[in-house]
Amino acid sequence: MNNTQENILTMCYAADKALDKHTAAWTPHVPFAAAVAEFKANLDAWENAAERQAINLKGFAMRKRTKKKEMVEVAYGIAWVVFAYAEDTSNPPLQETVNYSVAELSTGRDAFVGQRCQGIHTAANGVIASLAPYGILPADLTALQAAIDAYLATVAEPRHAVTERKGATAEIDVLTRNTSKLLERRLDPLMEEYRSTDPTFYQEYFDARIIIDLGTGDKDVAEAA
């Protein structure tokens, strides 16, 4: 959220607190109660959107790097065994299929890295019955596939997070406008009924409706528009 939105949200929290304090005064007033319910629903939606907007992309990137490293380590451990088997059985095509260094396995676009490791899995699976003497069993290929799947699952996470954050930002923009409009055009006018019947409620509500610029410390900036 930007500073203006944060200041408006803080004002909304203050107004919400004033409304909660005087629930008995407005609950029998059906239009007022309906406006309050919508106002509170907007606050809940605003909080959810703010949480989604605050996503830290570093965490997703770090997880992807970790899963890539784990996958490459498992794939390389199997690749060199298949390489040795191919050497012993005079199978150059198979040997070239798995002839990667750790750096080569790790380099390139995310999808390519995953494809290389999947290729090693495919090559090893084709001769798995012959790899037991070399220390590779079907369970090792199962572990490699799990590592590949875990890595590929993280590849789309940062992009999805960016999309999610953009959507949350747009939602906050709409909620800011709609909530401000709801206060100004519905709750503020309805509050006039309490100017004489419940002046304490009236005063506390409109005191809460003053927006304080928390970024500068100015305390009498403006009423919500």
Buried (B, 14 or more C-beta within 10 A) or exposed (E): BEEEBBBBBBBBBBBBEBBEBBEEBBEEBEEBBEBBEBBBEBBEBBEEBBEBBEBEEEEBBEBBEEBBBBBBEBBBBBBBBBBBBBEEEEBEEBBEBBBBEEEEBBEEEBEEBBBBBBBBBEBBBEBBEEBEEBEBEEEBBEBBBEBBEBBBEBBEBBEEBEEEBEEBBEBBBEBBEBBBEBBBEBBBEBBEBBEEEBEEBBEBBBEBBBBBBEEEEEEEEEEBE
